[in-house]
Amino acid sequence: MGSPTTASVSRPEPTETGYSGTGVPGGALSRRSGRAARWRRILRRHLRRLRGALSRAAHTALAVTTLLGWGVLLACVLGLAVGRALGWAEFFALGCALLMLLVLAALFLWGTGRFEAELRVPETRTSVGSDLGGEVVLRQIGRLRLMRPRLEVTVGEEVIALAMPGVGGAEGVSAFKIPARRRAVLRVGPVRTVRGDPLGLFRRVVVWSDYVDVFVHPLTGQVPGMSTGFIRDLEGSPTPDLTASDIAFHALREYRPGDDRRHIHWKSTARTGTLMVRQFEETRRSHIVVGLPGAAADYRDEAEFELAVSAAASIALRAVRDRRDLSVVTGPPTEASLDREVREPLPIPSRTGTLLLDGLSELRWDNSTVGLGQLAALAAATLNGISLVFLLCGSAVSVRQLRSWSLRLPAGTQIVAVVCRPGERPRLQKIEGLHVVSIGYLEDLRHLMAGVMRR
């Protein structure tokens, strides 16, 4: 009897077209996995779209819901939750009523509309007290809406409501006024439409235009001409002082020992029989510096600062018209002085009168920690050839401080301190080469400056 034999069973290998070991065709398994992967991709794509839609809806809800709207929504949720949980019909009814109120208020946001808006400001520069005019040209594109939005334009910190000029394809113009109550740089615009419910639960704002900067210049007055400066300058101005050598001829006089023989006038010498020499007027080149600090320590209130700005603008404008070398400086902003050590003053563009007034329009009171004394020292250290300096300040600065600060400027420099005291009587003092001009009104500057230039 033979020994038992063991028969080996060979299992078919799974192939692409054959059978798998589980008895399922390989092609069918591959198709199932492909369909599953495709459905997963479709599901992920729809989930991403749903998340995006929910994110946009949440962003829109945050943008259009006011603080009152959020309060009503919170009361609605609490009323429904408490009424449902505790069985209080009153709370549940209150929640339902608030929900209906929210739905009705949300209907006022329906339809944003499409517009073409143009903001027109013909003039972008004015002075204090001279209002400007602007207008909004609006044209709606698309069909007529049952509920018109409200039209608004921003002027500085003020929002001006305008009449809706035309809808349904019509073009209309709505005019408005730009008030110039005080010196500033007003940002006019943008133009926007506002939709909302009467209760103020929702408010949708759509911006349709850009903005325009309007410069409100400080008030200025007349100031007499200034001719103080360095001697012998081809572009200078003649002065009453006489000299033996310059370019502005004045008269003839007899020769004195020590006179330059090059200036002998030979025709007059031959006619009179006496040596005659030419006499000249001194001409001086004026590098004028106007220092206007913005530190609150130099003024008692903002009214003094505004008067100082107007006085500085009047003096600087006169220098620009006379074509003098001019430097108008102020203290750097507080943020810049905190970051690093202050080594130089902040210049205000003064190449033209318009640039000068634009720069002065941007100055703000209490926007710097650099006072008048430090500003004078910085000007003396960084500006060359200074001949005439105007220091502007308020009544918080004493005459003793002005005298002390004037010593920081180069020797031979004529220094005029203009102290602004609104409403007080004008006064002129001269203390060891320092002229102190106290003004109560801008008109006082003209008369007092004439007295300074005569001295």
ABEGO torsion letter per residue (X at the ends): XBBBBBBBBBBBBBBAABBBAAGBBAAAAAAAAAAAAAAAAAAAAAAAAAAAAAAAAAAAAAAABBAAAAAAAAAAAAAAAAAAAAGBAAAAAAAAAAAAAAAAAAAAABEAEBBBBBBBBABABBBBGBBBBBBBBBBBBEBBBABBBBBBBBBEABBBBBBBABBGGBBBBBBBBBBBABBBBBBBOBBBBBBBBAAGABBBBBBABBBBBBBBBBBBBBBBBBABEBBGBAABBBBABBBABBABBABBBBBBBGBBAAABBAAAAAAAGBBBBBBBBBBBBBBBBBBBBABAAABABAAAAAAAAAAAAAAAAAAAAAGBBBBBBBBBBAAAAAABBBABBBBBBAABAAAAAAAAAABBBGABABBAAAAAAAAAAABBGBABBBBBBBAABBAAAAAAAAAABBBGBBBBBBBBBBGBBBBBBBBGGBBBBBBABAAAAAAAAAAAAAX
